Amino acid sequence: MSEDRQPGNAAAAARPAGKRQVTGVSTTSSAQIAAKKASAKSAGEDQVGGGVATFFPEVGSELKKVIWPTGKQMVTYTIVVFLFLILVTALVSGVDFLAGLGVEKILAG
C-alpha cells in the first residue's frame, strides 16, 4: 500500500473521490465554507464571497472540479439517450393509437 493511501494520512483524506483527479485544483471543505459564512456574517455582508463580483470566478473554479466524461463515454451516453427516446416515443405513440381506437369504437358503437 502506498504511503499516501494509508489510513490516518491527511493527504489521502483530502483527495477527491472521483475516478480521475485534476492536479492543481483546490477543494473547499465544509468547515472552510462554514468559516467563510461566519466571517461574512460578522463583517455584515449579506452574501458569502462578495456577491455578484465574485460569481463568475467561483463558477470557473467549480467547473475546474468537474470530472468531465471522455469522448467514448459521451458517445455511449448519447446512444443510450437516443435509444431511450425512441422507446418512450414508441410507447406513447402506441398508447395514443390504442386510446384513439377505443374512443372511435365507443363513439361509433
Long-range contacts (C-beta under 8 A, 24 or more apart in sequence): 16-65, 16-67, 18-67, 19-67, 20-67, 22-64, 22-65, 22-67, 25-61, 25-64, 25-65, 26-61, 27-65
